[in-house]
Amino acid sequence: MKNVTTNKSSVSVIGRGRRVGSGKFKEPTTVIRIPQSQKPVVVNLLEVYQQKQQQGLFKLNLDEVNDFALPAIKEQPMHLPLYSSKVSAGFPSPAEEHVEKRLDPSEFLIDQKDATFFVTIQGQSMIDVGLMPGDKAVVDRSKIATIGDIVLAVLDGEFTIKTLAKKKDGSPRLLPANSTGAYSPIDIKEGMSFEIWGVVTGSFRRFK
C-alpha cells in the first residue's frame, strides 16, 4: 500500500504548473537560487531581454564600434607637402612649383580637439560611404547632428555608426549604407534608449 500511495503522490505532482512553452518567454523554465537582494536586478534584466526580443533588436546587426581613442595632438604641427598636380598613378613631381600648400593631417581631420575622438569600424553596414572594417572614424561631439549626417549613436547601450534620418511622423531612424540589402534600417521606437554621441566628420585607414 505504501508503494501505491507514493505512486499516486507522484502522479498528482506531474500535472501541476503551467504548460511548457506557455509562459512569458514561451520557453521551458528551470529553477535557480539567487540572493534575495538580487531578485529585482534579475527581474529587470529579463524584462529588458524580452523588450529587445519584441523590438527585434537581437535580429539587427548594429555593427558595433570599439577601440575608442583620443587624438594625441603634438605641440609642433607636422606639415606635409600637398601637391597640386593630379596623376592617375606614380609619385607626383617633387618640383617646388607643384606644391600647393603644406597640410597638417591633424588640422585636416580635427575641428575641435577637445571634442574629438576616434573609433574603429566593425562590420560592413556602412561600406557604401567608404567606412570599411578596421577604419578609424573621426567623431566630433561638439557638432549638432542633422538629418543626413553619419552619426555615432547609442542604442540600448550599444554603439553603432549609421546615417541619421527620420520617418514621416518625425521619429528618428538609423540607415545603413550597404546596397546588398544585408542590413535593415533601425526605427527608433518608444521604450528604446537612444542617444547621439557625435557626428562622424571623417575617417582614415592604413594599407601597410
One Martini backbone bead per residue (centre of mass of N, CA, C, O) as a GRO file, in nm:
protein
  208
    1MET     BB    1   0.056   0.064  -0.018
    2LYS     BB    2   0.290   0.258  -0.013
    3ASN     BB    3   0.352   0.246  -0.314
    4VAL     BB    4   0.082   0.358  -0.413
    5THR     BB    5   0.093   0.628  -0.269
    6THR     BB    6   0.348   0.727  -0.409
    7ASN     BB    7   0.237   0.720  -0.697
    8LYS     BB    8   0.001   0.919  -0.655
    9SER     BB    9   0.174   1.154  -0.571
   10SER     BB   10   0.344   1.179  -0.835
   11VAL     BB   11   0.105   1.222  -1.027
   12SER     BB   12  -0.002   1.490  -0.897
   13VAL     BB   13   0.260   1.658  -0.974
   14ILE     BB   14   0.286   1.647  -1.287
   15GLY     BB   15   0.016   1.833  -1.350
   16ARG     BB   16   0.154   2.077  -1.253
   17GLY     BB   17   0.149   2.374  -1.375
   18ARG     BB   18   0.253   2.512  -1.652
   19ARG     BB   19   0.280   2.490  -1.968
   20VAL     BB   20   0.501   2.428  -2.194
   21GLY     BB   21   0.547   2.746  -2.352
   22SER     BB   22   0.325   2.952  -2.185
   23GLY     BB   23   0.490   3.170  -2.100
   24LYS     BB   24   0.647   3.470  -2.135
   25PHE     BB   25   0.898   3.320  -2.316
   26LYS     BB   26   0.822   3.043  -2.454
   27GLU     BB   27   0.975   2.851  -2.238
   28PRO     BB   28   1.140   2.657  -2.066
   29THR     BB   29   1.196   2.602  -1.721
   30THR     BB   30   1.395   2.692  -1.428
   31VAL     BB   31   1.572   2.647  -1.127
   32ILE     BB   32   1.702   2.911  -0.918
   33ARG     BB   33   1.954   3.056  -0.702
   34ILE     BB   34   1.926   3.372  -0.532
   35PRO     BB   35   1.968   3.648  -0.396
   36GLN     BB   36   1.723   3.841  -0.272
   37SER     BB   37   1.852   4.124  -0.352
   38GLN     BB   38   1.869   4.027  -0.680
   39LYS     BB   39   1.583   4.001  -0.799
   40PRO     BB   40   1.531   4.282  -0.935
   41VAL     BB   41   1.766   4.256  -1.136
   42VAL     BB   42   1.670   4.003  -1.287
   43VAL     BB   43   1.393   4.106  -1.369
   44ASN     BB   44   1.497   4.348  -1.535
   45LEU     BB   45   1.667   4.184  -1.734
   46LEU     BB   46   1.427   4.021  -1.853
   47GLU     BB   47   1.265   4.265  -1.955
   48VAL     BB   48   1.479   4.369  -2.154
   49TYR     BB   49   1.501   4.111  -2.318
   50GLN     BB   50   1.205   4.105  -2.412
   51GLN     BB   51   1.201   4.382  -2.549
   52LYS     BB   52   1.415   4.313  -2.765
   53GLN     BB   53   1.260   4.085  -2.892
   54GLN     BB   54   1.007   4.253  -2.978
   55GLN     BB   55   1.194   4.469  -3.145
   56GLY     BB   56   1.436   4.299  -3.293
   57LEU     BB   57   1.741   4.351  -3.198
   58PHE     BB   58   1.870   4.059  -3.228
   59LYS     BB   59   1.842   4.085  -3.559
   60LEU     BB   60   2.040   4.316  -3.549
   61ASN     BB   61   2.319   4.466  -3.708
   62LEU     BB   62   2.508   4.720  -3.552
   63ASP     BB   63   2.803   4.746  -3.583
   64GLU     BB   64   3.004   4.778  -3.370
   65VAL     BB   65   3.213   4.977  -3.191
   66ASN     BB   66   3.564   5.041  -3.111
   67ASP     BB   67   3.837   5.170  -2.990
   68PHE     BB   68   3.864   5.417  -2.814
   69ALA     BB   69   4.014   5.744  -2.904
   70LEU     BB   70   4.241   5.996  -2.854
   71PRO     BB   71   4.397   6.259  -2.966
   72ALA     BB   72   4.750   6.324  -3.039
   73ILE     BB   73   4.862   6.642  -3.008
   74LYS     BB   74   5.112   6.813  -3.126
   75GLU     BB   75   5.288   7.096  -3.074
   76GLN     BB   76   5.423   7.020  -3.347
   77PRO     BB   77   5.338   7.053  -3.645
   78MET     BB   78   5.269   6.849  -3.941
   79HIS     BB   79   5.394   6.948  -4.254
   80LEU     BB   80   5.280   6.845  -4.565
   81PRO     BB   81   5.288   6.804  -4.890
   82LEU     BB   82   5.059   6.949  -5.137
   83TYR     BB   83   4.980   6.847  -5.443
   84SER     BB   84   4.846   6.974  -5.752
   85SER     BB   85   4.912   6.740  -5.908
   86LYS     BB   86   4.730   6.506  -6.124
   87VAL     BB   87   4.756   6.153  -6.101
   88SER     BB   88   4.691   5.811  -6.157
   89ALA     BB   89   5.004   5.751  -6.110
   90GLY     BB   90   5.244   5.766  -5.901
   91PHE     BB   91   5.471   6.026  -5.842
   92PRO     BB   92   5.489   6.332  -5.789
   93SER     BB   93   5.635   6.603  -5.848
   94PRO     BB   94   5.896   6.761  -5.648
   95ALA     BB   95   5.844   7.024  -5.743
   96GLU     BB   96   5.779   7.327  -5.596
   97GLU     BB   97   5.551   7.431  -5.802
   98HIS     BB   98   5.349   7.183  -5.706
   99VAL     BB   99   5.312   7.311  -5.433
  100GLU     BB  100   5.035   7.428  -5.274
  101LYS     BB  101   5.077   7.314  -4.970
  102ARG     BB  102   5.068   7.276  -4.624
  103LEU     BB  103   4.973   6.975  -4.439
  104ASP     BB  104   4.789   6.901  -4.149
  105PRO     BB  105   4.634   6.619  -4.053
  106SER     BB  106   4.501   6.721  -3.791
  107GLU     BB  107   4.359   6.974  -3.911
  108PHE     BB  108   4.193   6.813  -4.125
  109LEU     BB  109   4.037   6.611  -3.915
  110ILE     BB  110   4.025   6.845  -3.686
  111ASP     BB  111   3.826   7.084  -3.519
  112GLN     BB  112   3.780   6.966  -3.211
  113LYS     BB  113   3.988   6.842  -2.992
  114ASP     BB  114   3.809   6.814  -2.717
  115ALA     BB  115   3.560   6.663  -2.908
  116THR     BB  116   3.756   6.434  -3.014
  117PHE     BB  117   3.736   6.099  -3.158
  118PHE     BB  118   3.808   5.750  -3.198
  119VAL     BB  119   3.686   5.476  -3.403
  120THR     BB  120   3.623   5.140  -3.480
  121ILE     BB  121   3.524   4.964  -3.740
  122GLN     BB  122   3.247   4.737  -3.773
  123GLY     BB  123   3.176   4.593  -4.036
  124GLN     BB  124   2.942   4.657  -4.347
  125SER     BB  125   2.705   4.885  -4.321
  126MET     BB  126   2.915   5.146  -4.448
  127ILE     BB  127   3.062   5.100  -4.736
  128ASP     BB  128   2.915   5.315  -4.933
  129VAL     BB  129   3.084   5.555  -4.756
  130GLY     BB  130   3.383   5.423  -4.684
  131LEU     BB  131   3.329   5.229  -4.431
  132MET     BB  132   3.559   5.010  -4.311
  133PRO     BB  133   3.692   4.759  -4.171
  134GLY     BB  134   3.924   4.925  -3.942
  135ASP     BB  135   3.850   5.196  -3.947
  136LYS     BB  136   3.886   5.540  -3.857
  137ALA     BB  137   3.666   5.732  -3.687
  138VAL     BB  138   3.561   6.069  -3.677
  139VAL     BB  139   3.446   6.224  -3.372
  140ASP     BB  140   3.213   6.496  -3.304
  141ARG     BB  141   3.053   6.637  -3.013
  142SER     BB  142   3.003   6.950  -3.102
  143LYS     BB  143   2.808   6.857  -3.309
  144ILE     BB  144   2.504   6.892  -3.473
  145ALA     BB  145   2.278   6.681  -3.570
  146THR     BB  146   2.163   6.600  -3.897
  147ILE     BB  147   2.004   6.517  -4.157
  148GLY     BB  148   2.249   6.290  -4.311
  149ASP     BB  149   2.426   6.223  -4.097
  150ILE     BB  150   2.696   6.071  -3.958
  151VAL     BB  151   2.664   5.864  -3.665
  152LEU     BB  152   2.707   5.819  -3.317
  153ALA     BB  153   2.523   5.570  -3.156
  154VAL     BB  154   2.299   5.484  -2.879
  155LEU     BB  155   2.152   5.151  -2.847
  156ASP     BB  156   2.086   5.006  -2.575
  157GLY     BB  157   2.417   5.034  -2.508
  158GLU     BB  158   2.494   5.045  -2.823
  159PHE     BB  159   2.724   5.102  -3.063
  160THR     BB  160   2.670   5.300  -3.370
  161ILE     BB  161   2.704   5.350  -3.728
  162LYS     BB  162   2.493   5.595  -3.892
  163THR     BB  163   2.236   5.736  -4.070
  164LEU     BB  164   2.046   6.012  -4.026
  165ALA     BB  165   1.692   5.996  -3.988
  166LYS     BB  166   1.334   6.014  -4.082
  167LYS     BB  167   1.013   5.988  -4.043
  168LYS     BB  168   0.698   6.103  -4.105
  169ASP     BB  169   0.656   6.145  -3.778
  170GLY     BB  170   0.975   6.234  -3.686
  171SER     BB  171   1.117   5.993  -3.617
  172PRO     BB  172   1.394   5.829  -3.579
  173ARG     BB  173   1.655   5.701  -3.808
  174LEU     BB  174   1.869   5.427  -3.907
  175LEU     BB  175   2.107   5.404  -4.173
  176PRO     BB  176   2.244   5.218  -4.392
  177ALA     BB  177   2.544   5.147  -4.626
  178ASN     BB  178   2.418   4.875  -4.808
  179SER     BB  179   2.328   4.737  -5.122
  180THR     BB  180   2.272   4.425  -5.044
  181GLY     BB  181   2.050   4.408  -4.792
  182ALA     BB  182   2.179   4.304  -4.506
  183TYR     BB  183   2.063   4.582  -4.397
  184SER     BB  184   1.853   4.748  -4.174
  185PRO     BB  185   1.663   4.968  -4.065
  186ILE     BB  186   1.636   5.178  -3.764
  187ASP     BB  187   1.374   5.215  -3.553
  188ILE     BB  188   1.274   5.447  -3.321
  189LYS     BB  189   1.122   5.348  -3.030
  190GLU     BB  190   0.933   5.318  -2.779
  191GLY     BB  191   1.166   5.242  -2.506
  192MET     BB  192   1.417   5.330  -2.621
  193SER     BB  193   1.763   5.379  -2.600
  194PHE     BB  194   1.864   5.709  -2.723
  195GLU     BB  195   2.181   5.841  -2.862
  196ILE     BB  196   2.389   6.106  -2.966
  197TRP     BB  197   2.744   6.138  -2.960
  198GLY     BB  198   2.811   6.204  -3.273
  199VAL     BB  199   2.992   6.323  -3.554
  200VAL     BB  200   3.100   6.211  -3.856
  201THR     BB  201   3.386   6.369  -4.031
  202GLY     BB  202   3.567   6.101  -4.074
  203SER     BB  203   3.851   5.905  -4.210
  204PHE     BB  204   4.095   5.631  -4.166
  205ARG     BB  205   4.373   5.441  -4.322
  206ARG     BB  206   4.573   5.148  -4.363
  207PHE     BB  207   4.780   4.947  -4.596
  208LYS     BB  208   5.080   4.907  -4.412
   0.00000   0.00000   0.00000
